[in-house]
């Protein structure tokens, strides 16, 4: 599976660079978004349907578990809530 880490515009990299948000959180988040919230067959929970809010919350939780600083994960979470979409 190919993904672009976190989709942070280069203009904002001084504040929050894509590689500062963990690896797992953007990977899982992008995978869920790419499949419009519907996990395909072969996944741990096939046919599981995530709402956009659930996918974004999982992104936030995974960043917390990976040790991303609170202000950085809150900023990233707010950005996906405002600008992310399925």
VMD Tcl script that builds the backbone (N, CA, C; Angstrom):
set m [mol new atoms 258]
animate dup $m
set s [atomselect $m all]
$s set {name element resname resid chain x y z} {
  {N N UNK 1 A 0.849 -1.177 0.000}
  {CA C UNK 1 A 0.000 0.000 0.000}
  {C C UNK 1 A 0.892 1.237 0.000}
  {N N UNK 2 A 0.636 2.150 -0.920}
  {CA C UNK 2 A 1.410 3.394 -0.998}
  {C C UNK 2 A 0.583 4.552 -0.455}
  {N N UNK 3 A 1.234 5.389 0.324}
  {CA C UNK 3 A 0.580 6.589 0.839}
  {C C UNK 3 A 1.631 7.666 0.994}
  {N N UNK 4 A 1.199 8.899 1.232}
  {CA C UNK 4 A 2.120 10.041 1.241}
  {C C UNK 4 A 2.416 10.582 2.645}
  {N N UNK 5 A 2.442 9.683 3.640}
  {CA C UNK 5 A 2.528 10.111 5.044}
  {C C UNK 5 A 1.344 11.017 5.310}
  {N N UNK 6 A 1.519 12.089 6.025}
  {CA C UNK 6 A 0.418 13.016 6.261}
  {C C UNK 6 A 0.450 14.089 5.172}
  {N N UNK 7 A -0.699 14.424 4.666}
  {CA C UNK 7 A -0.794 15.402 3.573}
  {C C UNK 7 A -0.771 16.823 4.135}
  {N N UNK 8 A 0.414 17.255 4.506}
  {CA C UNK 8 A 0.594 18.598 5.058}
  {C C UNK 8 A 1.214 19.467 3.969}
  {N N UNK 9 A 0.555 20.568 3.616}
  {CA C UNK 9 A 1.157 21.461 2.616}
  {C C UNK 9 A 2.541 21.929 3.068}
  {N N UNK 10 A 3.473 21.941 2.145}
  {CA C UNK 10 A 4.869 22.299 2.452}
  {C C UNK 10 A 4.991 23.638 3.182}
  {N N UNK 11 A 4.113 24.553 2.898}
  {CA C UNK 11 A 4.097 25.861 3.552}
  {C C UNK 11 A 4.068 25.738 5.081}
  {N N UNK 12 A 3.439 24.680 5.589}
  {CA C UNK 12 A 3.268 24.501 7.036}
  {C C UNK 12 A 4.288 23.569 7.674}
  {N N UNK 13 A 5.265 23.068 6.903}
  {CA C UNK 13 A 6.222 22.094 7.427}
  {C C UNK 13 A 7.057 22.618 8.592}
  {N N UNK 14 A 7.283 23.919 8.678}
  {CA C UNK 14 A 8.031 24.441 9.828}
  {C C UNK 14 A 7.246 24.242 11.119}
  {N N UNK 15 A 5.936 24.256 11.003}
  {CA C UNK 15 A 5.064 24.074 12.153}
  {C C UNK 15 A 4.800 22.586 12.417}
  {N N UNK 16 A 4.502 21.861 11.355}
  {CA C UNK 16 A 4.167 20.451 11.502}
  {C C UNK 16 A 4.489 19.717 10.198}
  {N N UNK 17 A 5.539 18.954 10.218}
  {CA C UNK 17 A 5.974 18.219 9.028}
  {C C UNK 17 A 5.302 16.847 8.990}
  {N N UNK 18 A 5.081 16.288 7.805}
  {CA C UNK 18 A 4.395 14.999 7.692}
  {C C UNK 18 A 5.051 13.869 8.487}
  {N N UNK 19 A 6.357 13.863 8.565}
  {CA C UNK 19 A 7.067 12.781 9.254}
  {C C UNK 19 A 7.052 12.932 10.775}
  {N N UNK 20 A 6.428 13.984 11.290}
  {CA C UNK 20 A 6.351 14.200 12.738}
  {C C UNK 20 A 5.035 13.695 13.333}
  {N N UNK 21 A 4.223 13.040 12.528}
  {CA C UNK 21 A 2.911 12.597 12.992}
  {C C UNK 21 A 2.821 11.084 13.127}
  {N N UNK 22 A 3.908 10.412 13.275}
  {CA C UNK 22 A 3.999 8.958 13.354}
  {C C UNK 22 A 3.870 8.372 11.960}
  {N N UNK 23 A 4.000 7.096 11.858}
  {CA C UNK 23 A 3.853 6.410 10.580}
  {C C UNK 23 A 2.505 5.698 10.519}
  {N N UNK 24 A 2.121 5.094 11.616}
  {CA C UNK 24 A 0.910 4.285 11.652}
  {C C UNK 24 A -0.352 5.134 11.481}
  {N N UNK 25 A -0.442 6.248 12.184}
  {CA C UNK 25 A -1.668 7.055 12.159}
  {C C UNK 25 A -2.051 7.520 10.750}
  {N N UNK 26 A -1.148 8.161 10.003}
  {CA C UNK 26 A -1.555 8.572 8.650}
  {C C UNK 26 A -1.766 7.385 7.705}
  {N N UNK 27 A -1.041 6.300 7.914}
  {CA C UNK 27 A -1.216 5.105 7.074}
  {C C UNK 27 A -2.637 4.565 7.217}
  {N N UNK 28 A -3.051 4.332 8.447}
  {CA C UNK 28 A -4.390 3.789 8.701}
  {C C UNK 28 A -5.459 4.784 8.249}
  {N N UNK 29 A -5.261 6.049 8.565}
  {CA C UNK 29 A -6.230 7.079 8.198}
  {C C UNK 29 A -6.397 7.170 6.682}
  {N N UNK 30 A -5.298 7.201 5.959}
  {CA C UNK 30 A -5.372 7.267 4.489}
  {C C UNK 30 A -6.037 6.016 3.911}
  {N N UNK 31 A -5.734 4.844 4.482}
  {CA C UNK 31 A -6.327 3.596 4.010}
  {C C UNK 31 A -7.846 3.628 4.171}
  {N N UNK 32 A -8.289 4.064 5.339}
  {CA C UNK 32 A -9.738 4.150 5.587}
  {C C UNK 32 A -10.372 5.166 4.645}
  {N N UNK 33 A -9.753 6.322 4.484}
  {CA C UNK 33 A -10.289 7.346 3.575}
  {C C UNK 33 A -10.309 6.829 2.136}
  {N N UNK 34 A -9.243 6.155 1.721}
  {CA C UNK 34 A -9.171 5.670 0.338}
  {C C UNK 34 A -10.306 4.693 0.033}
  {N N UNK 35 A -10.740 3.973 1.054}
  {CA C UNK 35 A -11.824 3.006 0.874}
  {C C UNK 35 A -13.174 3.571 1.333}
  {N N UNK 36 A -13.266 4.873 1.415}
  {CA C UNK 36 A -14.513 5.564 1.783}
  {C C UNK 36 A -15.132 5.021 3.068}
  {N N UNK 37 A -14.266 4.625 3.999}
  {CA C UNK 37 A -14.727 4.145 5.293}
  {C C UNK 37 A -15.082 2.674 5.337}
  {N N UNK 38 A -15.185 2.035 4.192}
  {CA C UNK 38 A -15.573 0.616 4.118}
  {C C UNK 38 A -14.333 -0.248 3.972}
  {N N UNK 39 A -13.969 -0.989 5.017}
  {CA C UNK 39 A -12.791 -1.840 4.937}
  {C C UNK 39 A -13.040 -2.994 3.979}
  {N N UNK 40 A -12.091 -3.255 3.092}
  {CA C UNK 40 A -12.268 -4.332 2.114}
  {C C UNK 40 A -12.054 -5.714 2.738}
  {N N UNK 41 A -12.475 -6.737 2.005}
  {CA C UNK 41 A -12.245 -8.121 2.427}
  {C C UNK 41 A -10.745 -8.319 2.609}
  {N N UNK 42 A -10.365 -9.123 3.568}
  {CA C UNK 42 A -8.954 -9.383 3.841}
  {C C UNK 42 A -8.406 -8.531 4.964}
  {N N UNK 43 A -9.157 -7.565 5.418}
  {CA C UNK 43 A -8.738 -6.738 6.560}
  {C C UNK 43 A -9.092 -7.451 7.860}
  {N N UNK 44 A -8.558 -6.946 8.946}
  {CA C UNK 44 A -8.836 -7.546 10.258}
  {C C UNK 44 A -10.339 -7.574 10.523}
  {N N UNK 45 A -11.014 -6.472 10.211}
  {CA C UNK 45 A -12.465 -6.402 10.377}
  {C C UNK 45 A -13.094 -6.116 9.012}
  {N N UNK 46 A -13.142 -7.114 8.124}
  {CA C UNK 46 A -13.721 -6.859 6.809}
  {C C UNK 46 A -15.172 -6.403 6.931}
  {N N UNK 47 A -15.564 -5.571 6.030}
  {CA C UNK 47 A -16.921 -5.015 5.975}
  {C C UNK 47 A -17.217 -4.029 7.103}
  {N N UNK 48 A -16.210 -3.697 7.897}
  {CA C UNK 48 A -16.393 -2.665 8.927}
  {C C UNK 48 A -16.530 -1.327 8.222}
  {N N UNK 49 A -17.525 -0.555 8.588}
  {CA C UNK 49 A -17.756 0.761 8.000}
  {C C UNK 49 A -17.425 1.826 9.035}
  {N N UNK 50 A -16.443 2.686 8.699}
  {CA C UNK 50 A -16.066 3.807 9.556}
  {C C UNK 50 A -16.747 5.067 9.052}
  {N N UNK 51 A -17.270 5.844 9.959}
  {CA C UNK 51 A -17.714 7.182 9.587}
  {C C UNK 51 A -16.463 8.045 9.468}
  {N N UNK 52 A -16.589 9.178 8.858}
  {CA C UNK 52 A -15.451 10.094 8.756}
  {C C UNK 52 A -14.977 10.488 10.158}
  {N N UNK 53 A -15.906 10.771 11.038}
  {CA C UNK 53 A -15.543 11.163 12.405}
  {C C UNK 53 A -14.787 10.035 13.117}
  {N N UNK 54 A -15.212 8.790 12.948}
  {CA C UNK 54 A -14.522 7.657 13.568}
  {C C UNK 54 A -13.107 7.497 13.004}
  {N N UNK 55 A -12.957 7.668 11.702}
  {CA C UNK 55 A -11.631 7.571 11.078}
  {C C UNK 55 A -10.708 8.665 11.610}
  {N N UNK 56 A -11.240 9.871 11.738}
  {CA C UNK 56 A -10.437 10.979 12.252}
  {C C UNK 56 A -10.083 10.777 13.719}
  {N N UNK 57 A -11.013 10.239 14.493}
  {CA C UNK 57 A -10.752 9.961 15.914}
  {C C UNK 57 A -9.684 8.881 16.059}
  {N N UNK 58 A -9.729 7.878 15.197}
  {CA C UNK 58 A -8.708 6.829 15.209}
  {C C UNK 58 A -7.336 7.425 14.883}
  {N N UNK 59 A -7.283 8.326 13.930}
  {CA C UNK 59 A -6.052 9.052 13.580}
  {C C UNK 59 A -5.483 9.731 14.829}
  {N N UNK 60 A -6.334 10.435 15.558}
  {CA C UNK 60 A -5.914 11.126 16.782}
  {C C UNK 60 A -5.421 10.133 17.830}
  {N N UNK 61 A -6.151 9.062 18.035}
  {CA C UNK 61 A -5.783 8.071 19.049}
  {C C UNK 61 A -4.458 7.382 18.699}
  {N N UNK 62 A -4.267 7.044 17.436}
  {CA C UNK 62 A -3.016 6.396 17.031}
  {C C UNK 62 A -1.821 7.331 17.207}
  {N N UNK 63 A -1.998 8.612 16.926}
  {CA C UNK 63 A -0.908 9.574 17.160}
  {C C UNK 63 A -0.575 9.644 18.648}
  {N N UNK 64 A -1.605 9.622 19.496}
  {CA C UNK 64 A -1.375 9.642 20.949}
  {C C UNK 64 A -0.590 8.405 21.368}
  {N N UNK 65 A -1.001 7.247 20.900}
  {CA C UNK 65 A -0.331 5.986 21.239}
  {C C UNK 65 A 1.113 5.950 20.741}
  {N N UNK 66 A 1.382 6.646 19.648}
  {CA C UNK 66 A 2.729 6.670 19.080}
  {C C UNK 66 A 3.597 7.763 19.690}
  {N N UNK 67 A 3.051 8.531 20.626}
  {CA C UNK 67 A 3.843 9.518 21.344}
  {C C UNK 67 A 3.988 10.870 20.663}
  {N N UNK 68 A 3.097 11.185 19.726}
  {CA C UNK 68 A 3.131 12.491 19.080}
  {C C UNK 68 A 2.714 13.540 20.112}
  {N N UNK 69 A 3.452 14.634 20.156}
  {CA C UNK 69 A 3.151 15.691 21.129}
  {C C UNK 69 A 1.704 16.155 20.984}
  {N N UNK 70 A 1.106 16.451 22.128}
  {CA C UNK 70 A -0.314 16.805 22.171}
  {C C UNK 70 A -0.657 17.950 21.228}
  {N N UNK 71 A 0.074 19.046 21.231}
  {CA C UNK 71 A -0.269 20.195 20.388}
  {C C UNK 71 A -0.192 19.829 18.910}
  {N N UNK 72 A 0.764 18.958 18.571}
  {CA C UNK 72 A 0.951 18.559 17.174}
  {C C UNK 72 A -0.199 17.654 16.717}
  {N N UNK 73 A -0.584 16.714 17.566}
  {CA C UNK 73 A -1.677 15.820 17.163}
  {C C UNK 73 A -3.012 16.554 17.136}
  {N N UNK 74 A -3.205 17.515 18.032}
  {CA C UNK 74 A -4.451 18.296 18.012}
  {C C UNK 74 A -4.535 19.143 16.739}
  {N N UNK 75 A -3.411 19.709 16.352}
  {CA C UNK 75 A -3.375 20.502 15.123}
  {C C UNK 75 A -3.680 19.628 13.906}
  {N N UNK 76 A -3.065 18.452 13.836}
  {CA C UNK 76 A -3.303 17.534 12.724}
  {C C UNK 76 A -4.754 17.049 12.717}
  {N N UNK 77 A -5.282 16.734 13.885}
  {CA C UNK 77 A -6.670 16.279 13.990}
  {C C UNK 77 A -7.638 17.375 13.529}
  {N N UNK 78 A -7.401 18.587 13.977}
  {CA C UNK 78 A -8.254 19.710 13.565}
  {C C UNK 78 A -8.201 19.897 12.052}
  {N N UNK 79 A -7.020 19.742 11.479}
  {CA C UNK 79 A -6.871 19.890 10.025}
  {C C UNK 79 A -7.670 18.825 9.283}
  {N N UNK 80 A -7.617 17.560 9.731}
  {CA C UNK 80 A -8.388 16.535 9.024}
  {C C UNK 80 A -9.884 16.710 9.238}
  {N N UNK 81 A -10.274 17.217 10.396}
  {CA C UNK 81 A -11.703 17.472 10.623}
  {C C UNK 81 A -12.201 18.596 9.707}
  {N N UNK 82 A -11.359 19.617 9.513}
  {CA C UNK 82 A -11.774 20.744 8.670}
  {C C UNK 82 A -11.635 20.467 7.183}
  {N N UNK 83 A -10.576 19.776 6.786}
  {CA C UNK 83 A -10.257 19.666 5.359}
  {C C UNK 83 A -10.296 18.249 4.791}
  {N N UNK 84 A -10.333 17.249 5.656}
  {CA C UNK 84 A -10.376 15.867 5.170}
  {C C UNK 84 A -11.775 15.509 4.701}
  {N N UNK 85 A -11.845 14.526 3.846}
  {CA C UNK 85 A -13.147 14.043 3.390}
  {C C UNK 85 A -12.972 12.674 2.775}
  {N N UNK 86 A -14.043 11.936 2.706}
  {CA C UNK 86 A -13.989 10.620 2.060}
  {C C UNK 86 A -13.966 10.813 0.557}
}
mol reanalyze $m
mol bondsrecalc $m
mol representation Tube
mol addrep $m
